[in-house]
């Protein structure tokens, strides 16, 4: 169980930067969409 947890933790840590970048991109995209809607 500990080995599995460590392996999963490693996967999470390894993919965290990519997930953070994705979240930032989505957040920026939502800001752009909101700005466009306000522009109307």
C-alpha positions in Angstrom: 0.0 0.0 0.0 2.8 2.4 0.9 4.6 1.7 -2.4 1.4 2.3 -4.3 0.8 5.5 -2.5 4.4 6.6 -3.2 4.0 5.8 -6.9 0.7 7.7 -7.1 2.2 10.6 -5.2 5.1 10.6 -7.6 2.7 10.7 -10.5 0.8 13.6 -8.9 4.0 15.5 -8.2 5.3 14.9 -11.7 2.1 16.1 -13.4 1.4 19.0 -11.0 3.3 21.6 -13.0 1.4 20.6 -16.2 -1.9 20.8 -14.2 -1.0 24.2 -12.8 -0.2 25.5 -16.3 -3.5 24.1 -17.6 -5.4 25.8 -14.7 -3.6 29.1 -15.4 -4.4 28.8 -19.1 -8.1 28.0 -18.3 -8.2 31.0 -15.9 -6.8 33.3 -18.5 -9.2 31.9 -21.1 -12.2 32.6 -18.8 -10.9 36.2 -18.2 -10.7 36.7 -22.0 -14.3 35.3 -22.4 -15.5 37.5 -19.6 -13.9 40.6 -21.2 -15.4 39.8 -24.6 -18.9 39.4 -23.0 -18.5 42.7 -21.2 -17.3 44.3 -24.4 -20.7 43.5 -25.9 
